[in-house]
Amino acid sequence: MAPRTEPGTDAEAAPGEPGGSWTPEVAAFVERFAGDLTDAGMQRMAARVLAALLAENSGALTSAEIADRLRVSPGAISGAVSYLSQMHLLSRERQPGTRRERYRVHQDVWHDAMTNRDPLLNRWIGSLRQGIEAVGPDSPAGRRLTETTEFMEFMRVGLRDLMRRWQEHRAAATTGESP
């Protein structure tokens, strides 16, 4: 069964374009990748919304358009877009002249999401240090919390280096140079 289109939209639009219908292959990809994201711990509906936006040529859809493509109610989309917005995986845009919002996944969504992890890692590290003080650094729990803190600090530094290397890689790819 082909996905529905909104009244007044061009049913002949290209697959993945707003108002267009998805091919069965695109729909299968969306569900497969959403399953992969869910298996990694993402909320199911959030995973489906993110996969749908990634598969959309424009990278942007309204709640109604997302609901249409995923064959769910528009109300089911609300919590998912809030979660994805908090995770820095999408942004909200107002459609000019309306009260409707469009949700956009940007070209560099993964870079942005990972770059924005620094404040989160800092908060976790601060909480872990308080936990070490609370349980005592020489207790089994204190040693476990210390190791966790060291791992988070290692990840924070490594992530910064990885993001720098990614930017260099992208710049080289843009100019045609080898990294």
MOBEL-V460523 format. One record per helix or strand of 3 or more residues. SS is the DSSP state (2 for helix, 1 for strand). FROM is the first residue (numbers start at 0). TO is the last residue. Records with the same first field share a line. If there is no record, write none. Layout:
SS = FROM-TO, FROM-TO
This chain:
2 = 23-38, 43-54, 62-69, 74-85, 108-114, 117-134, 139-174
1 = 59-61, 90-93, 100-103
